[in-house]
Amino acid sequence: MTEIKQGHKTGIDLIDAERAKQITKHKYTVEHDVKTHPNGELAEAAGMLLFQFDKEYDELPEKAKKMLIYSQPRTFARAYWITLLEKPYKERVVIAASFLAAERDRLDYLEQQKDGDE
């Protein structure tokens, strides 16, 4: 097994840092996600961020760019969505993974709320 160079952050470290930034800097807490993204939009966004695999946004044909822009999750602002799409692939992988972690947290939160109501 190949090891990561010492001092180099692993993927899980980067994902954890991205999720922490979303929560602390942008205030995208689980409560925010429950209210703002109630129908799986975080998972949808994660998939769309990885849609063109390792191609950079500026390398895509115009038709593909338009398709990605117009397929933004309905709860995401257009300008924010385009900013995400324009990030390098390696950054989009980390952001997509953090969105999936946030979606999991959202689902757990809803389940806990439901269990508390019973």
C-alpha positions as CSV (number, residue, x, y, z in Angstrom):
1,M,0.0,0.0,0.0
2,T,1.3,3.4,-0.9
3,E,1.5,5.9,2.0
4,I,0.7,9.6,1.8
5,K,3.8,11.7,2.3
6,Q,4.3,12.9,5.8
7,G,2.8,16.4,6.3
8,H,0.4,15.9,3.4
9,K,-3.3,16.0,4.3
10,T,-5.3,12.9,3.4
11,G,-8.7,13.1,1.6
12,I,-10.5,12.5,4.9
13,D,-8.6,15.4,6.5
14,L,-9.5,17.7,3.6
15,I,-13.2,16.7,3.7
16,D,-13.3,17.2,7.5
17,A,-11.7,20.7,7.1
18,E,-14.1,21.6,4.3
19,R,-17.2,20.6,6.4
20,A,-15.8,22.5,9.4
21,K,-15.4,25.6,7.2
22,Q,-19.0,25.2,5.9
23,I,-20.3,25.1,9.5
24,T,-18.1,27.8,11.1
25,K,-17.5,30.3,8.3
26,H,-20.7,30.0,6.2
27,K,-23.0,28.8,9.1
28,Y,-24.2,25.8,7.1
29,T,-25.2,23.9,10.2
30,V,-27.3,20.8,10.2
31,E,-30.3,22.9,11.2
32,H,-29.6,25.2,8.2
33,D,-29.4,22.1,5.9
34,V,-32.7,20.7,7.2
35,K,-34.5,24.0,6.4
36,T,-32.7,24.9,3.2
37,H,-32.1,21.5,1.5
38,P,-35.0,19.4,2.6
39,N,-35.2,17.1,-0.5
40,G,-31.7,15.7,-1.0
41,E,-30.3,18.7,-2.7
42,L,-26.9,18.2,-1.0
43,A,-26.5,14.7,-2.5
44,E,-27.8,16.0,-5.8
45,A,-25.1,18.8,-5.8
46,A,-22.4,16.3,-4.9
47,G,-23.2,14.2,-7.9
48,M,-23.4,17.1,-10.3
49,L,-20.0,18.5,-9.0
50,L,-18.5,15.2,-10.1
51,F,-20.5,14.8,-13.3
52,Q,-17.6,15.4,-15.8
53,F,-15.2,13.4,-13.8
54,D,-11.7,15.0,-13.9
55,K,-12.4,17.6,-16.6
56,E,-12.1,21.2,-15.6
57,Y,-15.1,23.4,-16.1
58,D,-13.3,25.6,-18.6
59,E,-12.4,22.6,-20.7
60,L,-16.0,21.5,-21.2
61,P,-18.0,22.2,-24.4
62,E,-20.5,25.1,-24.0
63,K,-23.4,22.7,-24.2
64,A,-22.1,20.7,-21.2
65,K,-21.4,24.0,-19.2
66,K,-25.0,25.1,-19.8
67,M,-26.4,21.7,-18.8
68,L,-24.4,21.9,-15.5
69,I,-25.4,25.4,-14.8
70,Y,-29.1,24.8,-15.4
71,S,-29.2,21.6,-13.5
72,Q,-28.2,23.3,-10.3
73,P,-30.1,22.1,-7.3
74,R,-33.1,24.4,-6.8
75,T,-31.9,25.4,-3.3
76,F,-28.5,26.6,-4.5
77,A,-28.0,30.2,-5.7
78,R,-26.9,30.4,-9.3
79,A,-23.7,32.4,-8.6
80,Y,-22.7,30.1,-5.8
81,W,-23.3,27.1,-8.0
82,I,-21.2,28.4,-10.8
83,T,-18.4,29.2,-8.3
84,L,-18.4,25.6,-7.2
85,L,-18.4,24.3,-10.8
86,E,-15.4,26.4,-11.7
87,K,-13.3,25.0,-8.9
88,P,-10.5,22.5,-9.8
89,Y,-11.6,18.8,-9.9
90,K,-9.6,17.9,-6.7
91,E,-11.4,20.7,-4.8
92,R,-14.8,19.6,-6.2
93,V,-14.2,16.1,-4.9
94,V,-13.6,17.4,-1.4
95,I,-16.7,19.7,-1.6
96,A,-18.8,16.9,-3.0
97,A,-17.8,14.6,-0.2
98,S,-18.5,17.2,2.4
99,F,-21.9,17.7,0.9
100,L,-22.5,14.0,1.3
101,A,-21.4,14.1,4.9
102,A,-23.8,17.1,5.5
103,E,-26.6,15.1,3.8
104,R,-26.0,12.2,6.1
105,D,-26.0,14.5,9.1
106,R,-29.3,16.0,7.9
107,L,-30.9,12.6,7.6
108,D,-29.7,11.6,11.1
109,Y,-31.0,14.9,12.5
110,L,-34.4,14.3,11.0
111,E,-34.5,10.7,12.3
112,Q,-33.6,11.9,15.8
113,Q,-36.3,14.5,15.7
114,K,-38.8,11.9,14.6
115,D,-37.7,9.5,17.4
116,G,-38.1,12.4,19.9
117,D,-41.7,12.9,18.8
118,E,-42.7,9.3,19.5
